[in-house]
Amino acid sequence: MTRKQIDKVMSVLLTISVSLILIGAIFRLQHWIYDDQIFWTGFILSLVLGSFEINRLKKIIKSLENDMQKSE
């Protein structure tokens, strides 16, 4: 996959995780069933995706730094 494709996939997955957190919070306010499961699923998914995103961005920064050093 190219970097642009990975960016799009990560953006969609992070949007889904944030949506799950918001839906879970609304369910909690309304005292509907499955509120905790939806909220925690979104929260854990957000944490996992965030750690993947941080590692991916570190690799991108490192490659850009290497490119800048080669050009000097």
Secondary structure by P-SEA (a helix, b strand, c coil): ccaaaaaaaaaaaaaaaaaaaaaaaaaaaacccaaaaaaaaaaaaaaaaaaaaaaaaaaaaaaaaaaaaaac
